[in-house]
């Protein structure tokens, strides 16, 4: 739903229509532009935008798309529906050329030389279009390349034209003979040639000699110095020519009538084909406009929201370019708990332009027009767009300016919902300020409770407070350069704006006494209201940032906890597997031992305790025992080493494997491996291995080192070290950029205290040992406030006055813990 009826005039959309219409190739597209309307269907909007986007690509990349002969033959086709009517010659020529254009467009979009469809939406548009090649061939049999009826269009026409040509040649010969004779006798000038009057060949003669040539006078020149005579010898021949010409016309009408009768059954399909041509003209005009304004098809969501980056008002941009001026683009977001934006700021600062930009671009995109903004923007879809801007007073309807605004607000309040976009300029103005502001705040609260979206401009302080204190509404400010005293036309979301009434009055030269009296009347608190609001907003952003940091840190801790729990679970699993394997090995050793003992006893018995045989059996047993002892000692040594490195019994097996793997990898070093010196943290890359030595590049330094002094470094360890190094580098950079002095002279107490709080927080975080605060002496109130705060901070060891030579009591020196 769009409100009011004059919505398009209020946002200047009719100018967009005209600019697009100027780019149409015929009345076909212009009709479609008049029919263009606001859509709330997400799918329909996507199709319209995609069609235009594809045509932009065609215009930029293709050279052979047919963009000529866009003739609107629909009125002619509707006229010849009546039996007995016929199509005229010029319309027949245009029909042929426009049908060839339709055929060319359909062929272009249905090309099968592409592996994948290049223009799917346009191809879908051409899917069921009939091209009528037979009609084109039929017309080619009737018309020549110049659009005239061929001599052989029918046998009778061919006969008539041959006779006509023969008669014309006969007349021409006789007339030339008469003319030469007259010239010889001096009746006619020698440079005169036969001419045509009323379709008859005549001779120009001087009036004084007109009686010398027998014939009929058909005309005379405007000056009266020449008369045109048809000699009597060619009168009959000229009459015959007139008869033949009439017969020719009748035959042509018969040919056109026969063709029209042939065409009549296809009229409905032809009208549909011209409807397709109209859509193509409309789309190409939108594409040309998009190229002209820099419009794109932005990412879209089937939801109510705005997230625009560098949005540009196309009409304002065109006007400024003519003046060699540059437009300041708009960044704006309306979504979630920031649905309604309350913009404040000085007059002529760009508030209304911002509101109109939102209204125009959102309306354009929902009409299927590409809009100028950045590709990383996101555009939503609204069911309703309501606007209240400008003066709607009416003498006829007995409406004042404020009454007309209230009528609009009544409509907004009745019909707005969570799918509505409200655009209200100078909210609540036009009546007594206090009651106007109160009504505006009550309406804003109602709009917010209904979860509507909106852009509202105002100067009222209560609306700025409401936006600061209520979720769903957010302040916005049009920035202003206080030094240059000129608007910057930039929107800053999150801060309330100031009207700068006092500053602007002083800048234009209003007497200082008037400004002083006005400030006394309203009071300093009211004058400083904007500053208080900005302080509150700044504090709010600071604590929101701190809260986000805590959330990120908590998330990181959760991730680390999950990681270590997972690793611990893996260790326990590996421990169970190792114990199970060890148990199996022990059982195998015990089984082997028992078998060996049994074999030994059996051999001794079989040899009847022969000394040599018994000795050999005992040697076998001793050898097996030594082998077991050696294996046990190796396992114990590895286990002790692992325990010493980790300090945890749970990691014994894991370290044992890691140690053996590391030892083997050191012995198998190859160029490209990462290593470090034992006991060091800096890692290097192996460049060359020669025997027991390796050449290692530590950064830009190459060194030859014994392999025994090196240990390998895994990729995971390198990544962890790099991450740790990046964090240290960031902190180091912040520390380098940190200034150990802060100057709060000239600030109010609360403003200075806020600045000191931020300063001390940063100093503690960066580990600074000593900082200084320049507060001046003055009355000592600022010094007292700051020192009371410092006494409450845990990270502050003590503070004192600076040395007398360096500022004394005007500077506080703080030593950090």
ZAVEX-824376 format. One record per residue (C-alpha): residue in three letters; x, y, z. Coordinates in pm, whole numbers, plus 32768, in hexadecimal, padded with zeros to 4 digits. Example, Ala and Ser with C-alpha at 12.3 -4.5 7.8 and 13.67 -1.06 7.14 Angstrom:
REM ZAVEX-824376
ala84CE7E3E830C/ser85577F9682CA/
***
This chain:
REM ZAVEX-824376
unk800080008000/unk808381577FA1/unk800B82938052/unk7FB283A17FF6/unk7F4083A67E8A/unk804484B27E45/unk815C83CD7EC2/unk821483C67D74/unk821085427D5C/unk829585627EC0/unk83C384857E7A/unk83EC85067D10/unk83B183AD7C79/unk82FF84487B4F/unk845384D87AE9/unk84E183787AED/unk83C583087A09/unk841684207914/unk858B83CF7913/unk8541826278C7/unk843A82BE77C0/unk853D8392770A/unk8609825476DA/unk84ED818E7639/unk8505813B74C8/unk838F81587481/unk823A8192751A/unk823C801F756F/unk832B80517692/unk829981A176FA/unk814780FE7739/unk81F07FFF781B/unk8298811678DE/unk814581B6791A/unk80C780627994/unk81F3802A7A7E/unk817C80077BE5/unk81EB7FB37D47/unk81FC7E3D7D92/unk82027D867EE0/unk824E7C2E7E4D/unk83B67BCC7E97/unk83BD7AD47D73/unk83307BD17C7A/unk842A7CDD7CE9/unk854A7BE67CC5/unk84DD7B8C7B62/unk84B67CFA7AF8/unk860A7D587B86/unk86B37C267AEE/unk86227C757995/unk86AE7DD679A6/unk87FC7D5C7A2E/unk881B7C65790D/unk87D17D787811/unk88DD7E5578AF/unk89CE7D37786E/unk89547D1F7704/unk898C7E9376CC/unk8AEA7E80775D/unk8B5E7D3A76C3/unk8A947CF47586/unk8A9C7DAA7439/unk89A67CDE736C/unk88667D067435/unk87587D947348/unk86EF7EEB73C7/unk865D7F7F7287/unk85027F8D71E9/unk84387F92732D/unk82ED7FF27285/unk81A17FEC733D/unk80B97F3B7247/unk7FB07EE8734B/unk7EBC800172E1/unk7ED87F8F7175/unk7EA27E2171D2/unk7D6E7E7B729E/unk7CE67F4E717D/unk7D007E3A7077/unk7C367D47714A/unk7B027DC4708C/unk7AB47CFC6F4E/unk7AF47DB96E0A/unk7C047E986EA1/unk7D6B7E8B6E2D/unk7EC17EE86EB2/unk7F6380176E11/unk80B2800B6D61/unk818280C06E6A/unk80EF7FE86F82/unk813E7EAF6EB7/unk82A97F1C6E9B/unk82BD7F637012/unk82167E13705B/unk83217D5F6F96/unk84427E14703E/unk83B67DF571A0/unk836C7C81716F/unk84D87C537106/unk853F7D077247/unk84637C23731C/unk84F27AF4726A/unk86557B7472A2/unk861A7BAE7417/unk85837A56744D/unk86A079B2738A/unk87A17A757454/unk870D7A0C75A3/unk86E278A07538/unk8845787374B8/unk88BA770D74E7/unk8A2E775774C4/unk8A487798763A/unk8A8876767726/unk89B17720782A/unk889A781E7803/unk893479797810/unk87F37A427838/unk86F9795678E1/unk85EF7A557944/unk85E17AF877EE/unk85E279A17749/unk84B879427821/unk84097A7E77A7/unk843F7A12763D/unk83DC78A9767B/unk828078AB75DB/unk82AD79C874E2/unk824979747378/unk832C7A0A726D/unk825A79D4712B/unk836979957024/unk825779376F28/unk81B87A8F6F45/unk830B7B326F0D/unk83407A5E6DD3/unk81E37AB96D57/unk82307C2B6D85/unk837C7BFF6CCC/unk82B57B7D6BA0/unk81EA7CBD6BA1/unk82E97DCB6BFD/unk84417E146B72/unk856D7E846C40/unk84F37FEF6C2F/unk839F7F9C6CC0/unk82E57FC26B74/unk81F57EC96ACF/unk82B17DDE69E9/unk824B7DD26879/unk821C7C5A6898/unk81477C7169D4/unk802B7BF668F2/unk80107B9D677C/unk7F107CB16740/unk7FED7DBA67E3/unk810F7D4B670D/unk803A7D7665D0/unk7FBA7ECC663B/unk81177F506689/unk81A67ED2653D/unk80937F83647C/unk80C180B86551/unk823380BC6506/unk81F6808D6391/unk80F481A66387/unk81D8828E644C/unk82F7824F635C/unk820F82926232/unk819983DC62C7/unk82FA843F631F/unk836F840561B8/unk825184CA611C/unk827185E06218/unk83E5860261DC/unk83A386166064/unk82A3872F6097/unk839087DF6188/unk84B687D86093/unk83D888645F7E/unk835C897D605F/unk84C189CC60CA/unk852C89DA5F5E/unk84158AD65F11/unk84738BA36045/unk83308B6A6107/unk83E18ABB6223/unk85368AFD62C3/unk86468A05626E/unk868A899E63D8/unk851C893F641F/unk84BC87D26462/unk8364872B6487/unk82D0873B65E5/unk81A886A366A0/unk806887556703/unk7F42869C67A6/unk7FE08552673D/unk7FF585BA65CC/unk812B860564FA/unk812F87726482/unk8216886E63D6/unk827589BB647F/unk822E8AD56384/unk824D8C4F6389/unk80EB8CE663A0/unk81238DB16263/unk81498C6C6199/unk803B8B9B623D/unk7F608BAF6108/unk80798B236033/unk805B89C760CF/unk7F0C891760BE/unk7EA4887A6200/unk7E1188AA635C/unk7E9D89A86454/unk7EB188F965A6/unk7F6489F8667E/unk80398B306686/unk815A8B9A6764/unk812A8C7F688E/unk81D28D9D67D2/unk80F68D6866A0/unk82258D5565BB/unk81F58BE2656C/unk80C68B146508/unk80BD89966500/unk801B890663C6/unk7FBF879E6381/unk7FD987716206/unk7E9F86E36168/unk7F6A85C960CC/unk7FAE852E6229/unk7E61857462D4/unk7DD7841B6289/unk7F1C837762F3/unk7F1B843C643C/unk7DB283D26475/unk7E20826B6449/unk7F33829B654B/unk7E33831E6645/unk7D5D81EC6607/unk7E8681026633/unk7EED81B16776/unk7D8E818267FE/unk7D9B8013679E/unk7EEF7FF9684A/unk7E63808E698C/unk7D3A7FA26987/unk7E227E77694F/unk7F067EE36A6D/unk7DD87F036B55/unk7D6A7DA76AE7/unk7EC97D1D6B35/unk7ECB7DC66C8B/unk7D697D4F6CD3/unk7DC47BE96C79/unk7EF77BFE6D5C/unk7E237C926E75/unk7D2D7B726E53/unk7E577A856E6D/unk7ED87B426F9F/unk7D8C7B60705A/unk7D8E7A037100/unk7EE17A50719F/unk7E857BA27233/unk7E687B2F739F/unk7FBC7A817394/unk80547BAF72E6/unk7FD27C9273F9/unk80787BB174FD/unk81C07BC4743C/unk81AD7D407440/unk81647D2E75B4/unk82B07C7675D4/unk83597D867504/unk82C37E8B75EE/unk83557DD7771E/unk84AC7DC57679/unk849E7F3B762E/unk84387F7D7798/unk854F7EA47826/unk865C7F387744/unk85EF809777AC/unk86118037791B/unk87657F9F78CF/unk87D980E17823/unk876381AA7950/unk881C80BD7A3C/unk895F80E87976/unk892F8261797D/unk88F8826F7AF7/unk89DA814E7B60/unk88B780757BCF/unk88EC7F087C33/unk881A7DE17CA4/unk886E7DD27E18/unk885A7C987EF0/unk86F47C7D7F6B/unk86447BD88090/unk84D67B7F80A7/unk84BB7C4281EA/unk848A7DA58264/unk85DE7E4B8287/unk86D87F4381F5/unk88507F1F81F6/unk88D0801280F1/unk8A38807580AF/unk8A8481AB7FDC/unk891D81D77F66/unk88F482F87E6F/unk87C483CD7E1C/unk87CD83AD7C9D/unk871884F17C4B/unk87E985C17D3A/unk8925851C7CB8/unk88C9857A7B50/unk888386E47BB6/unk89CB87057C79/unk8A9A866F7B60/unk8A1D87847A7A/unk8AAD887B7B78/unk8BF487B37B96/unk8B9F87617CFE/unk8BB286117DAC/unk8A9A856A7E6F/unk8ADF84E37FCC/unk8A5D837A7FD1/unk897B82F580E3/unk89C581D181CE/unk888E81608289/unk8816802B8343/unk86B77FDD83BF/unk86907E818454/unk86647DBD8596/unk86577EA186C3/unk86AB7FD485F1/unk85767FEA8518/unk851F815B8534/unk862B826084F5/unk85F483B9858F/unk86D284AE84D2/unk872486008569/unk881287128502/unk88208875847A/unk873888FD8371/unk87B288C6820A/unk889287B28294/unk8802869D81BD/unk86F78602829E/unk85E08619819B/unk86C885A58084/unk871D84738154/unk85AB84298187/unk855D845A8014/unk8682837D7FAF/unk85F8825F8080/unk849A828F7FF5/unk850482B17E89/unk85FC818E7E7F/unk8514809F7F39/unk83F480FB7E50/unk84D580D67D1D/unk85507F7D7D7F/unk83ED7F047DC1/unk838E7F867C67/unk84A27EAE7BD2/unk85A37FC47B96/unk87137F927BE6/unk878D80837CF1/unk88E2812A7D2A/unk899180A07E61/unk8AB17FB57EB9/unk8AA77E3C7E7A/unk8ACE7DEE7FEF/unk897F7E918039/unk88447DCA8086/unk86E37E348025/unk859F7DB880BF/unk84347DCB804E/unk831B7E9280F3/unk81A77E6880C5/unk81607FD78111/unk821B811D80E4/unk817C82518183/unk820C83AF8162/unk81C284FC8207/unk829186148174/unk8250877380F9/unk8128885D811F/unk7FD187BF80E7/unk7EF588E48151/unk7DB08905808D/unk7CC58A2E8086/unk7BB5895E7FDE/unk7BBE885280ED/unk7BFC894D8206/unk7D4788A58265/unk7E6B895C8303/unk7FCE88DB82E4/unk7FC48836843C/unk7E6887A88401/unk7EDF870382C2/unk800386698381/unk7F1485E7848A/unk7E35854E837C/unk7F65849682F9/unk7FC484248459/unk7E6283A5848D/unk7E8582CD8355/unk7FE2825683BD/unk7F6A81F78519/unk7E3F81388490/unk7EEE806A8385/unk805E804983E2/unk80E87EF58447/unk82307E348453/unk82437E3682D5/unk821A7FAF82AF/unk832380B58264/unk82CB820F82ED/unk8374834B8269/unk832284818336/unk83C985D28306/unk83D686D38421/unk830C85F18509/unk821D86B485E9/unk8267880C8556/unk8164890C84EE/unk80C28950863F/unk811989B987A3/unk8269890987E0/unk821F886A8931/unk80D787C288D3/unk815987768775/unk828686C4880A/unk81A8860388FE/unk80BF858987EA/unk81EA852A8716/unk8282845F8832/unk813783AB8872/unk811A83528701/unk828782E186F4/unk824781FC881B/unk811881698766/unk81DF81348624/unk82F3808A86EA/unk82067FA087A1/unk81797F318652/unk82DF7EE585E3/unk82C67FC984B5/unk83FB804383FD/unk843981B083B7/unk851282DF837A/unk84A48412843E/unk8541856D8442/unk8514865A8568/unk85A587718640/unk84EE8709877F/unk85C386A788AB/unk84BD85BB893C/unk84C484E58801/unk864084CC8818/unk861E845C8985/unk8512835F8920/unk85F682CD8815/unk871282B4890F/unk864282018A16/unk85638114894D/unk85CB7FDC8894/unk85597FDB872B/unk85A0814E86FA/unk86F981E086B8/unk87818340869A/unk882C83C18564/unk88E085088522/unk893085CE83EA/unk8A978636842B/unk8AF987A58435/unk8C5088498426/unk8C5A89338552/unk8D9A89DE84DE/unk8D2A8A208378/unk8BBF8A4783E5/unk8B3D897982C3/unk8A83882E82A5/unk8B4286F3823F/unk8A09863B81C1/unk8A8084FA826C/unk899C841F833E/unk8A2783978484/unk894B828E8526/unk8957826886A0/unk898083D886FD/unk887584E5871C/unk88B6861C864D/unk88B8878686B4/unk87FB889D8607/unk8921898A864A/unk88258AA68665/unk89068B808741/unk8A3D8B40866D/unk89868B868525/unk88EA8CC485B4/unk8A428D3B8624/unk8ADB8CE084D2/unk89DF8DAB8408/unk8A208EDB84E5/unk88F68EEA85D1/unk894F8FDA86EE/unk89FF8F29880C/unk89168FD18905/unk87EA8F2C885E/unk88958DD98867/unk88F48E0C89D6/unk87918E718A36/unk87058D42897E/unk87FA8C5A8A31/unk87938CF08B80/unk86218CBD8B31/unk86408B498AE3/unk87598B058BDD/unk88B08A688BB6/unk882A89098BF3/unk874B891F8AC2/unk886589B189F1/unk894788908A59/unk883A87878A2F/unk88CD870988E7/unk8A2386E98989/unk899386218AAC/unk88E6853989B4/unk8A2B850788F6/unk8AE084B58A3C/unk89D783B38A93/unk89EA831B8938/unk8B6683118949/unk8B5B825F8A9D/unk8A57816F8A19/unk8B30811788EF/unk8C5F80EB89D3/unk8BAF7FF28AB6/unk8B137F41898D/unk8C707F1888FE/unk8CEE7E938A4D/unk8BC97DA28A5C/unk8C187D2488FF/unk8D847CF18962/unk8D177C268A91/unk8C317B5589B6/unk8D4A7B1188BF/unk8E377AB689DB/unk8D3479D08A77/unk8CFD792B8926/unk8E7578FA88FF/unk8E8C78618A5B/unk8D6D77768A0A/unk8E22770C88CD/unk8F6876CF898D/unk8EB0760B8A9B/unk8E0375368996/unk8F4F74FB88E7/unk900474898A25/unk8EE173B08A91/unk8EEB730B893B/unk906672DA8952/unk9045724C8AB3/unk8F3F71598A37/unk902C70F0891F/unk914870BF8A1D/unk906D6FE58AFB/unk90056F1E89CB/unk91706EF18960/unk91CD6E908AC5/unk90C96D7C8AC5/unk91416D048972/unk92AE6D0189E4/unk925C6C4A8B29/unk91926B4D8A67/unk92B36B1C8973/unk93AB6B028A92/unk92D269FB8B39/unk92C5693289F7/unk9440694E89D1/unk947368E18B3C/unk939267B78B08/unk9453676389CB/unk95A367818A81/unk952266A88B9F/unk94A665A68AA8/unk95F265A989ED/unk96AF658F8B37/unk95E364658BAB/unk961163B88A5C/unk978A63F68A67/unk97A663728BCD/unk96DE623E8B76/unk97BB61FE8A46/unk98F3622D8B1A/unk987961358C24/unk9818603D8B17/unk996D60588A6C/unk9A1F60228BB9/unk994C5EF08BFF/unk997D5E698AA1/unk9AF85E908AB3/unk9AF85DFE8C15/unk9B9D5F308CA3/unk9CC15F2D8BB0/unk9DA7604B8C14/unk9DD960DF8AB7/unk9C6A60CA8A58/unk9BFE61578BA9/unk9CF662758B81/unk9C6A62CB8A28/unk9B0462C38AAA/unk9B6163A98BC9/unk9C0E64988AD8/unk9AD364AD8A07/unk9A0864FC8B3E/unk9B0366038BB1/unk9B0666A58A57/unk998B66BC8A57/unk999367578BB6/unk9A9968598B4F/unk99C968B88A20/unk989968F38AFE/unk996569BC8BF8/unk99F66A9A8AE5/unk989A6ADC8A52/unk98146B2F8BAC/unk99346C1F8BF2/unk98FB6CD78AA7/unk97896CFC8AEF/unk97CF6D798C51/unk98CF6E798BD2/unk97DD6EFC8ACD/unk96C56F0C8BCB/unk979C6FC98CC8/unk980470C38BBB/unk969D70FC8B59/unk9632712C8CC2/unk974772268CFA/unk96E072F28BC4/unk956B72F48C08/unk955072CD8D7C/unk940D720C8D4E/unk93E370948D59/unk92C970AA8C5E/unk93C071198B4C/unk94CB70088B7C/unk94736F3D8A4C/unk942F706C8976/unk9585710289C6/unk96306FB68991/unk95A96FA9882F/unk95F6711787F5/unk975D70EC8871/unk979F6FC08795/unk96FF706F866E/unk97CD71AB86AC/unk990F70E586CC/unk98CD70308588/unk9867717484D8/unk99AA7225854B/unk9A74710784BA/unk99AB71268377/unk99BC72A18349/unk9990732281E7/unk998C747C8146/unk984275328185/unk980B74A782E8/unk97D1759D8405/unk98B3757A8538/unk992E763F8665/unk9A54762E8753/unk9A067565888A/unk9997764D899F/unk994C776D88AA/unk980077EB881C/unk986B787C86CA/unk9836778785AF/unk98F177738464/unk98E776B98318/unk99E275AA82BC/unk9A997611817F/unk9B9A74F68161/unk9BFD73B6821D/unk9D66733A8215/unk9DB6720E82F2/unk9D7A726A845E/unk9D5C73DE8415/unk9C4474AC837D/unk9C33760A82E8/unk9B0476BE837D/unk9A727814831D/unk99F978D18452/unk994B79F783A7/unk9A577AA582D5/unk9B7979F5838D/unk9C0478A3831D/unk9CC177C88415/unk9D63766C840C/unk9CFA75A48541/unk9D2F744285C6/unk9BF673768586/unk9C0372FA86EF/unk9BC2745F8767/unk9A8674828697/unk9920741586C7/unk9809741185C5/unk96E0750185D5/unk9584749F8559/unk94A6757F8482/unk93AB75A085A1/unk94BB76238689/unk952577228581/unk93BC779D8558/unk939577C186D3/unk94DA788286EC/unk9475796585CC/unk932379A9866E/unk93CC79FA87B7/unk94C67AD686FE/unk93AA7B92864D/unk93037BDB879B/unk944C7C55882B/unk94877D2D86F7/unk932C7DC88717/unk93627E188884/unk94BC7E9D8833/unk942C7F818725/unk932280038812/unk942E803E8915/unk95038102881C/unk93D981DC87B8/unk93688214891F/unk93AA837589A0/unk9408837A8B12/unk937584D78B41/unk920B85438B28/unk919686AC8B29/unk903986E78BBA/unk9056885E8BF0/unk8F2089188B7C/unk8E3C87E68B9F/unk8D1187D28C89/unk8D3886F38DB9/unk8C6B85CD8D36/unk8D0885E48BDD/unk8E6985ED8C6C/unk8E2084CA8D57/unk8DA283F78C35/unk8EDE843F8B6C/unk8FBA83E88C98/unk8F00829E8CCD/unk8F4782338B65/unk90B182A88B85/unk90F681E58CC8/unk904980AC8C3D/unk913280AE8B11/unk926580F38BE9/unk921A7FC58CC9/unk91D47EE58B9D/unk931C7F478AF3/unk93E87F228C33/unk9462808A8C45/unk953080DC8D7B/unk94EF82528D91/unk93F883468CEE/unk939F84B68D1E/unk9258857A8D1F/unk925D86EF8CCA/unk9130878A8D78/unk91AF88E68DD0/unk918A89968F1C/unk90598A778EFE/unk8F6C8A499023/unk8FF388EC9066/unk8E9F8848902C/unk8F1187848EF8/unk904C870E8FAF/unk8F7A869A90D7/unk8E8385D48FFC/unk8F9C85248F41/unk905C84CA9080/unk8F23843F9126/unk8EF9835A8FFB/unk906B82F28FFA/unk905082919168/unk8F438193910C/unk900680E88FF2/unk90B37FA0904F/unk91BE7FBE8F42/unk9243810A8FCB/unk936080E790C8/unk936F8258912E/unk935783B5909A/unk93EF850990E8/unk942786699068/unk952B869B8F58/unk967087488FB5/unk964988C48FD1/unk973388FB8EA9/unk965288228DC8/unk94F8889E8E2B/unk94C9885B8F9D/unk9361883B9013/unk92DC88698EB1/unk935187088E53/unk931285BE8F04/unk941784AA8ED9/unk939383468F00/unk946B82138F41/unk93C480D08ED7/unk93DD7F858F90/
***
